[in-house]
Structure formats: structure tokens, C-alpha cells
Amino acid sequence: MRLDIEKADVKIKAKRQDSLIAFIRERDNIRLARAHRMPWPWTDDPILQAYRFCNVRRRHDRTSCWIRERVIAPHQAEPTLHMFLAFCRFINWPDAICEVMDAHLWPAQPPHWRLLGDVIDQRVKRREQAWGAAFMVRGERTSSRVPWASWGKGRYVAEIVVEREFSNHGDALRKAMQEQTREAVTLVMAKWYGWAGFMAGQVVDDWTWTPLLADATDHFTWAPLGPGSQRGLNRLRGLPLTHKDKQGEGVVLMREIRKRVVGELGPAFHDLALMDIQNCLCEYDKYERVRLGQGRPRSRYHVPMPA
């Protein structure tokens, strides 16, 4: 992809740019304060005190940390690790993933994907949380014209979205992997049934924590443009929230924002992947919604009680 930053629309309002950088700085300060067990409140910002926002770096989020420590670290040699990570990210709830692993359904060769999905559906029947709220499963399964219309969501994700699609497109995926770029792999997966560019980008980012894509050459130069990051870009430019950029235009804008963020915040932020910038734009959109009285995030902090 050839992108010319000089020709791109990077007219980001100065005050809004400052507010994004301030949000990134303060959100990361909260992470550091919590890591050092400093007493609450970790910030003077009333919005950041009240609501949960993802970390500046995606790898620091709770579920991502759990996946890296409990799934990736001990199982890097498993041949189906890439598929199981896709399943994990759709589930996005550690207790549910842990139940699958405790039942010895993964790692197993070959995995019985129907049984993996049944574990998730059984949690739903028991009225136990089975899904994280961050990602939505695409709605093709609701069509009465497909045989899985009556299946539970767990079985649908396991058998159709993961097992069938990886089996059907394995050759194309392997070829894309050889390019060692996030972009090539994401664009292949985005065409699969039940997927899209945003969800493919999430799973590809997980794969960069493994030998599969650890050496990808575009960590700092490419990320998928999701709906939340698009709204964040629109807020920075004073555009209607419904405005849509092309993927290439979004990449150019995110590159420029990364350059400005790193330049302002210094060496401690040199490790920000473009995927982290995409993530920050989404969280910034949530922050601005609260500030402007346009809505509220679903998750609030449970304020620690004094000892």
C-alpha cells in the first residue's frame, strides 16, 4: 500500500490533539499507579475515575495479559495455537476459556471444536458469564437459511467462524503469513465468513505476541480502522461522527497521530504500535461521549473501600 502523508487529510484540531495526548498520558499514569499499588484515586480526572477505559497499550489489558500468560506462553509450539487464539478473542472472557482448557479440550490434537463451543453454550445455560463485552459476533448465524441458525453462539463461533474458515482458507493464510505483515494477514482474514477487518485485526495483534508474527515489519505503520477509531478520528477533525474514511486514509491519519503522540510524550511511548493508536482513538471517542453528555461507557470502576 502506497500512502502519501503530505496529500492526506491530517487537519487535526490543535486543541483536540492536545486532549487526545492528555487522555493517553493520564490513562497510562493510572496503569502505573495501579501497578505500584498506589491508593485510589489514581487520577484527578472525574471521567477516568468513574469509568473503565482500555489501556493505552492493548497488551496491558486484563484479558490480553491473561491470554499471553495462560495460553500463549506455555503453548507456543502447539500447531493449533493460532486457531485457539481466534476462538479466545471472540470469547474474550478468561473464566470461560479456562473452563475449556480445564476440560482438556485444548490443547488437544486435533481439537474437537464442537465440544469447545458446547462448553461456552453450557455456561450460558447455567447463567454464568460466557462472553466478554468488547467484541460482537457477526450476525450471519441468525439467518434461517443456514443450518447453524438454531445453534448456540459458542458452537457457531467454534465450528463455523473458526474451524471451518481456517480449514477453507488455510493456504491463503499461510501465504499471507509469509509476507510477515499485519496488513497482509488481516486483509485475507477480513474476507472470511463471520469476520471483518476489525476482528481480524484483533486476532492478528494477538498473533504478534507469538512466533507467527512477532517479526512483522509493519507494527508501527499499519492497523485496521474500526468503527470506534473512526469516530475518534472524526472527533479530532471536527467531522460528523458518521463520516467514513477509506482504510488507507485512516492508516495515514493514525501514522501522523502516532508521530505526534510519541513526539510529545517521549521515549516511554516509542513502543506504541499503530494498533495501540487505533485502540486509543476508540477509547478517546468513549471519553468524549461522556464529557459531551452524549453517552456513557458500560463499565464503571468499583471504587476501592478504605482499609
Salt bridges, closest charged atoms under 4 A:
ASP9 OD2 - ARG237 NH1 3.63
ASP28 OD1 - ARG31 NE 2.84
ASP28 OD1 - ARG57 NH1 3.14
GLU99 OE1 - ARG123 NH1 2.72
GLU99 OE2 - ARG126 NH2 3.10
ASP118 OD2 - ARG114 NE 3.31
GLU128 OE1 - ARG123 NH1 3.54
GLU128 OE2 - ARG126 NE 3.00
GLU140 OE2 - ARG138 NH2 3.49
GLU159 OE2 - ARG155 NE 2.59
GLU165 OE2 - ARG164 NE 2.95
GLU165 OE1 - HIS169 NE2 3.20
ASP171 OD1 - ARG174 NH2 2.42
ASP205 OD2 - ARG58 NH1 2.74
ASP205 OD1 - ARG182 NH1 2.55
ASP206 OD1 - ARG58 NH1 2.85
ASP206 OD2 - ARG89 NE 2.84
ASP245 OD2 - ARG237 NH2 2.47
ASP245 OD1 - HIS243 NE2 2.99
GLU256 OE2 - ARG260 NE 3.25
ASP271 OD2 - ARG57 NE 2.96
ASP271 OD2 - ARG59 NH2 2.50
GLU283 OE1 - LYS286 NZ 2.91
ASP285 OD2 - ARG231 NE 2.82
ASP285 OD1 - ARG235 NE 2.64
ASP285 OD2 - ARG289 NH2 3.49
GLU288 OE1 - ARG291 NH2 2.78
